[in-house]
């Protein structure tokens, strides 16, 4: 509830000119992301990229194979989320695109 209010307050306070400038710059979501679902949610909220270094570093500390497995699992989680949302691309996850559907 609070997060939604904060996001809407932040976007409502942006002027039209500021919104245009934000659209032209990449937005990198990072910090506390745990899986592909978190990344998909960030993209749906307007992020261009999502980073989850912690999970990959934990896997890489075990082995290269575990890091590769983590990458494949994360990709699969994002694909499952896209399927559940009825979209075929990351672009389709964006809020504007989902609202149009």
N, C-alpha and C positions, 0 to 999 in steps of 0.2 A: 504494500500500500504506500509506504513512505517513499520507496524507490520510484514508483510510478509518478507520484506527485512531484518529486524532485526532478525527474526527467521532463515532465510536461512543463513545470515552472521554468526550467532552464531553456527549453526550446521556445516557450512563449515569450521569454524575455529577449530573445534575439531579434534584432531588426531584420527587415527583408534583405538589406545589404549584407549583414553578417551571415544570414542563412546561405546566401549565394556563395560567400567566401568559404564557409564550412563545406558546402557541397563540392567545391573544387579541390579540397585538401583531403588526403587520406586520414582516417581516424583509426588509431591502433588501440584495440581493447586488450588489456593485459592486467595480470594481478589476480590471483585466486581462481583462474579458470582451471577446471579439473578434467573436462572431457569435451568431446565433439558437440554435445548438446549445448554446453556453455558457449562455445564458439558460435554455433548457429544462432543462439539467442542474441549474442552481441551483434551479429550481422543483421538480424531482424530489427534491432534497435538503432541501426545506422552505422555501425563500425564497418570499416573497409577490410580490416585484418584482425585476427585474434591470435594472441600468443599465450602459450602455456608452458613456459620453460621448466617449471618445477617438476611436472610429470615426466617430461622427457629426460631431464637430468637424473631423476631417480632411476629411470629405466636404463639410461646409459651407464650409470654407476655399476649396474649388474653386468651388462654386456651390450655389445653392438647389436646383437640379434634382438635383445629386449627393446632397445630403442626403435628398431625397425618395426617390431610388433606393435609398439605403442603408436607409431605413425599410422600404420595400417588400421589399427583399431579406431583411432581418432577420425580417420577418413571415413570409415564405415559408419561411425556414429553420426557424422554430419550427413552422410547419404541417407541414413534411416530417418533422420529429422526432416530432411527435405522431402522424402517420400510421404511422411506423415502429414506434412504441410501441403502436399499436393503440388510441389514445384520441382522443376527439373534442373535448376541451376542455383548457385549461390545468389545471383542477382534476383531471382524470384523470391528469395527469403526476405528481402527488404520490406519493411512495413508498408510502404506505399504500394508495392506490388501485391502484397497479401491482401491489403484493403480493397484493391481493385477487383480481386477474384470474387 
